[in-house]
Amino acid sequence: MSTLPPAAQRVHARLREHGLDSVVRELPASTRSAQDAAAALECTVGEIAKSLVFRTLASARPLLVIASGINLVSLDKLAQLCGEAVTRADAAFVRAHTGFAIGGIPPLAHAAPIASWFDRDLLAFERVWAAAGTPHAVFAIAPAALLRVSGASLADVKQA
């Protein structure tokens, strides 16, 4: 029986469903922010694939951006991609639409499908680290594999 929390078990199961052997790891240190995760994993901040949830203003749809930890997401670019103005989602909206709390949002295994975009800068790395459902759980994955299993569209989403 797994000792992972239920949220991390859901991510682990989804990775297996996609035929990936990525291991979900629980770390003693928090990985709530990209900087925290990079310090805990002894990697660069750019190698952290952070999952950020946004909300469209007119239709209140959730949007997911999987971005390099070093990049800020451009709300203008995201609005152009989705066709309406967007804002950062609050904690209640994030949990309701993903099934996960801010600080541990994974790039997959959400409560329902979410329109998603993938920061092309992540493809520069051999491997990236993503949250696995809790602020202490992460997994490593090749960026191309993450792009595939996330169902996201490749895009330039970083703020200039």
Secondary structure, DSSP 8 states (H G I E B T S, - for coil): ---S-HHHHHHHHHHHHTT-----EE-SS--SSHHHHHHHHTS-GGGEEEEEEEEETTT--EEEEEEETT--B-HHHHHHHHTS-EEE--HHHHHHHHSS-TTS--SS--SS--EEEEEGGGGGSS-EEEE-SSTTEEEEE-HHHHHHHHT-EEE--B--
